[in-house]
Amino acid sequence: MPKQVDHRERRETIARALWRVVEQRGIAHASVREVAQEAGISHGAVQHYFATREEMLVFAMDFASEQTALRVAEGIAELGSPPHPRDVLRVMLAEMLPLHPDARATSRMSTAYVLEALHDATIHTRAREGLAHGRRLVEQLVRQAMADGLIGSDRDPATETNLLLTLTGLTPLIELGVIGPQEALAAVDQHLDRLFTSGPGPHPPADA
């Protein structure tokens, strides 16, 4: 058991080093050699845990997704029980935007991963499956909110899901300083307020 724990921890250390390389220098620099240097371990040690660069990228993205899911779970746990679906969606959307250091690191990793997926069939399949899974979770929330009478029954759940996810397109505007985090959150809040047209009264924006 101790060896398995060490193995996982070392893989996570390498993944975090890859995140830093991507965040600071870009995906073009995410080679095994540069990641090893960033992690402070030998090139051979990285290859012991990841036989190829592709394996390293896939694990780093899976780990990034896990960390995002943990932050979402922590945010939802703070909402009370049962949480209002509007607030759950806000937590999910906020954690997908680069609004704080941890989210920024995983967001940049996600962007780099999508770019890699455009030219690598294996990564394309993994990335597509991951995005499709995330989209299904959002649509389930939308459909349940409609069933509970919190979203108008005249709305199309698939379209509303797609519109919610387009809010993650605010990422490059935030990253390049076109808009600030509070402006992004204001857009998220206004869209959610328009979507949840019935049910309990308005929900004031949560702290960023």
C-alpha positions in Angstrom: 0.0 0.0 0.0 2.7 2.6 0.8 4.2 2.1 -2.6 0.9 2.7 -4.3 0.4 6.0 -2.3 3.9 7.2 -3.2 3.3 6.3 -6.9 0.1 8.4 -7.0 1.7 11.3 -5.2 4.6 11.3 -7.6 2.3 11.3 -10.6 0.4 14.2 -9.0 3.6 16.1 -8.4 4.5 15.6 -12.1 1.0 16.7 -13.2 1.3 19.9 -11.1 4.7 20.6 -12.7 3.1 20.2 -16.1 0.3 22.6 -15.1 3.0 25.2 -14.1 4.8 24.7 -17.4 1.6 25.2 -19.4 0.5 28.2 -17.3 3.9 30.0 -17.4 5.3 28.9 -20.8 2.6 27.3 -22.8 1.8 23.8 -24.1 4.7 23.9 -26.6 7.1 23.6 -23.7 5.2 20.7 -22.0 7.9 18.2 -22.9 8.9 15.4 -20.6 12.3 17.0 -20.2 10.9 20.5 -19.2 8.3 19.0 -16.9 11.0 16.9 -15.2 13.1 20.0 -14.7 10.1 21.9 -13.3 9.2 19.0 -11.0 12.8 18.8 -9.8 13.3 15.1 -10.7 15.1 13.3 -13.5 13.9 12.8 -17.0 14.1 9.1 -16.4 12.0 9.3 -13.3 9.2 11.0 -15.3 9.4 8.3 -17.9 9.1 5.7 -15.2 5.6 7.0 -14.3 4.6 8.1 -17.8 5.9 6.2 -20.8 4.9 8.9 -23.3 4.2 12.6 -23.3 0.6 11.7 -24.2 0.2 9.6 -21.1 1.5 12.5 -19.0 -0.9 15.0 -20.6 -3.9 12.7 -20.2 -3.2 12.1 -16.5 -2.5 15.9 -15.9 -5.9 16.7 -17.5 -7.7 14.0 -15.5 -6.1 15.3 -12.3 -7.1 18.9 -13.2 -10.7 17.7 -13.7 -10.6 15.9 -10.4 -9.4 19.1 -8.6 -12.1 21.2 -10.3 -14.7 18.6 -9.2 -13.4 18.8 -5.6 -13.6 22.6 -5.6 -17.2 22.4 -6.9 -18.1 19.9 -4.3 -16.7 22.1 -1.5 -18.5 25.1 -2.9 -21.8 23.2 -3.0 -21.3 21.9 0.5 -21.2 25.5 1.7 -24.6 26.3 0.1 -26.7 24.5 2.7 -29.1 21.6 2.2 -30.8 21.3 -0.1 -28.9 23.8 -2.3 -30.8 25.8 -4.8 -30.0 24.6 -8.4 -29.3 28.2 -9.4 -26.5 28.4 -6.8 -25.2 25.0 -7.8 -24.9 26.1 -11.4 -23.2 29.3 -10.3 -20.5 27.3 -8.3 -19.9 25.1 -11.3 -19.6 27.9 -13.8 -17.4 30.0 -11.5 -15.0 27.1 -11.0 -14.6 26.7 -14.7 -13.5 30.3 -15.1 -9.9 31.4 -14.2 -11.0 33.5 -11.2 -8.4 32.4 -8.7 -5.0 30.7 -8.9 -6.1 27.1 -8.7 -8.9 27.6 -11.2 -6.6 29.5 -13.5 -4.0 26.6 -13.5 -6.6 24.0 -14.3 -8.4 26.3 -16.8 -5.1 26.8 -18.8 -4.4 23.1 -18.7 -7.9 22.5 -20.1 -7.4 25.0 -22.9 -4.0 23.4 -23.8 -5.5 20.0 -23.7 -8.3 20.9 -26.2 -5.6 22.3 -28.5 -3.7 19.0 -28.3 -6.9 17.1 -28.9 -7.4 18.8 -32.3 -4.3 17.0 -33.6 -4.2 13.8 -31.5 -7.0 11.2 -32.0 -6.6 9.5 -28.6 -6.6 12.8 -26.7 -9.5 14.0 -28.9 -11.6 11.0 -27.8 -10.7 11.5 -24.1 -11.3 15.2 -24.2 -14.6 14.8 -26.0 -15.8 12.3 -23.5 -14.9 14.5 -20.6 -16.7 17.5 -22.0 -19.7 15.5 -22.9 -19.9 14.1 -19.3 -19.7 17.6 -17.9 -22.4 18.8 -20.2 -24.7 16.0 -19.2 -24.3 17.0 -15.5 -25.3 20.5 -16.3 -28.3 19.4 -18.4 -29.4 17.1 -15.6 -29.5 20.1 -13.2 -31.4 22.1 -15.8 -34.0 19.4 -16.4 -34.5 18.9 -12.6 -35.0 22.6 -12.1 -37.6 22.6 -14.8 -39.3 19.6 -13.2 -39.3 21.5 -9.9 -40.9 24.5 -11.6 -37.8 26.7 -11.0 -37.2 27.2 -14.8 -40.0 27.9 -17.2 -41.4 24.8 -18.9 -41.4 26.6 -22.2 -37.6 26.5 -22.3 -35.6 23.8 -24.2 -33.3 22.1 -21.7 -30.6 21.3 -24.3 -30.5 24.8 -25.6 -30.4 26.3 -22.0 -27.5 23.9 -21.2 -25.6 25.1 -24.2 -26.2 28.7 -23.3 -25.0 28.1 -19.8 -21.8 26.5 -21.0 -21.1 29.4 -23.4 -20.4 31.5 -20.3 -17.1 29.6 -19.9 -16.2 31.4 -23.2 -15.5 34.4 -20.9 -12.2 32.7 -20.1 -10.1 34.4 -22.8 -11.6 37.8 -22.0 -10.5 37.3 -18.4 -7.1 35.9 -19.2 -6.3 38.8 -21.6 -7.6 41.5 -19.3 -10.5 42.6 -21.5 -12.9 42.1 -18.5 -12.3 41.5 -14.8 -13.4 38.6 -12.6 -16.3 40.6 -11.1 -17.6 41.5 -14.6 -17.5 37.9 -15.5 -19.4 36.9 -12.4 -21.9 39.7 -13.0 -22.6 38.2 -16.5 -23.0 34.7 -14.9 -25.4 36.0 -12.3 -27.5 38.0 -14.7 -27.9 35.0 -17.0 -28.9 32.7 -14.1 -31.4 35.3 -12.9 -33.0 35.4 -16.3 -33.1 31.6 -16.5 -34.6 31.0 -13.1 -37.8 33.0 -13.7 -40.0 31.3 -11.2 -39.7 29.6 -7.8 -38.1 31.2 -4.7 -37.1 34.8 -4.7 -33.9 36.2 -6.2 -30.6 34.9 -4.9 -28.0 37.6 -4.3 -24.6 37.0 -5.9 -22.3 34.9 -3.7 -18.9 36.0 -2.8 -16.3 35.4 -5.6 
